[in-house]
Amino acid sequence: MTTTSSLITTLAREELIDMIPYQSARRLFATGNSEQANQKIWLNANEAPGKGKYLVSSENINRYPDFQPDNLLNAYEEYSGLKRSQILATRGADEGIELIIRSFCKAYQDSILICPPTYGMYAISAQNHGAGIVAVPLNHEHTLDINGLTAQVGKVNVVFLCSPGNPTGNLLPKEQIIQAIELFKNSAIVVVDEAYIEFSPQHTCTNLLNSYDNVIVLRTLSKAFALAGLRCGFTLANEAIITLLSKVIAPYPISAPVAEIASNALSNNLKAMTERVQNCNDIKAQFLAWLSKQSWCNQVFNSDANFVLFRCSDNTEKTRIFNLLVEQDILIRDQSKQLQLENCLRITIGSEQEITQLKEVLS
Ligand SMILES: Cc1ncc(COP(=O)(O)O)c(C=O)c1O
């Protein structure tokens, strides 16, 4: 065994030995068996509350699925208003992130740019691939530092913007997104990650796909569509980019049951999604108002997504609140290690009942 592990250590890419994988909500708190999982209130991964019921046919399960299943692509074309040639279905938006980095960054040579505090998978995917990471932090209002971005023009190949941002929650001003796209229009791809856009749909950047060659928009069914367990996302871009990414993605990325459930959710169940969003936004508004009145809460950040970020008065309060909730089987996310987010916690807007329970514990 010792020989094997030393063999693996010798053979493995050196930088992976000490690399810490993405600490997803599920890695930090595994669901375990379903009975245990059902006893907990999961407000740590920005998932939607409520269980879905989908029937799948297994008739053609002996066959490989299409590379991009027709039913799914047609449904997303209709939903997004884009052309089919502008859409690539992936295993979650996470796979889109990985494909973009692998397609546009030469390992150990090129870099991506991130604007922390931001979604952790951009950096993890870059590290995995051997791409460099340049950070231009958001400013204190959680908007872009345009001067900071300007200084990096020509030095990076992919720029990741997240709008609405995770864990910040706010939309980036559209003028700033356009400024960034203009800045990098001859030198880098600008990715606008819209994982949470259904909570503020009028602010989508998909209309920019027709005006600029260097834009990619990422989407997912994991949030507003309540299908995180399905693993289905979409990379939206011009045809040349989609053709390139299609060379890098696995040959059968979307399994037949995934395509069936996802296309059903996108075509027959859109009303359920919009009602879920409305309900979430209502609960969020009330919860934000409640939070801002709590003595232990120092700052509440604006949220255009399905979660709320807030700052506790100090580290002791932050730890007390987090642990108090864990003791009651309510799981939220500690964001205090992120840049600029000292003493900050993030709570997913769950069902009305879940948020009421959480408020009772904290009151
Ligand atoms: C900003 C952002 N992008 C992408 C993802 C990944 O989404 P998916 O579940 O589709 O891989 C997440 C998940 O939390 C996210 O917050």
The ligand as a Tripos MOL2 file, in Angstrom:
@<TRIPOS>MOLECULE
LIG
   16    16     1     0     0
SMALL
NO_CHARGES

@<TRIPOS>ATOM
      1 C1        -22.5050   31.4410   -9.4660 C.3       1 LIG1
      2 C2        -22.6350   29.9930   -9.7100 C.ar      1 LIG1
      3 N1        -22.2890   29.4970  -10.8810 N.ar      1 LIG1
      4 C3        -22.3940   28.1970  -11.1530 C.ar      1 LIG1
      5 C4        -22.8460   27.3180  -10.1960 C.ar      1 LIG1
      6 C5        -22.8920   25.8530  -10.5200 C.3       1 LIG1
      7 O1        -24.1330   25.4940  -10.9780 O.3       1 LIG1
      8 P1        -24.4430   24.0070  -11.4360 P.3       1 LIG1
      9 O2        -25.1830   23.3550  -10.3300 O.co2     1 LIG1
     10 O3        -25.2810   24.1880  -12.6550 O.co2     1 LIG1
     11 O4        -23.1420   23.3440  -11.7600 O.co2     1 LIG1
     12 C6        -23.2220   27.7770   -8.9440 C.ar      1 LIG1
     13 C7        -23.7030   26.8560   -7.9070 C.2       1 LIG1
     14 O5        -23.8810   27.1640   -6.7680 O.2       1 LIG1
     15 C8        -23.1080   29.1470   -8.6900 C.ar      1 LIG1
     16 O6        -23.4280   29.6730   -7.4900 O.3       1 LIG1
@<TRIPOS>BOND
     1     1     2 1
     2     2     3 ar
     3     2    15 ar
     4     3     4 ar
     5     4     5 ar
     6     5     6 1
     7     5    12 ar
     8     6     7 1
     9     7     8 1
    10     8     9 2
    11     8    10 1
    12     8    11 1
    13    12    13 1
    14    12    15 ar
    15    13    14 2
    16    15    16 1
@<TRIPOS>SUBSTRUCTURE
     1 LIG1         1 GROUP 0 **** ****
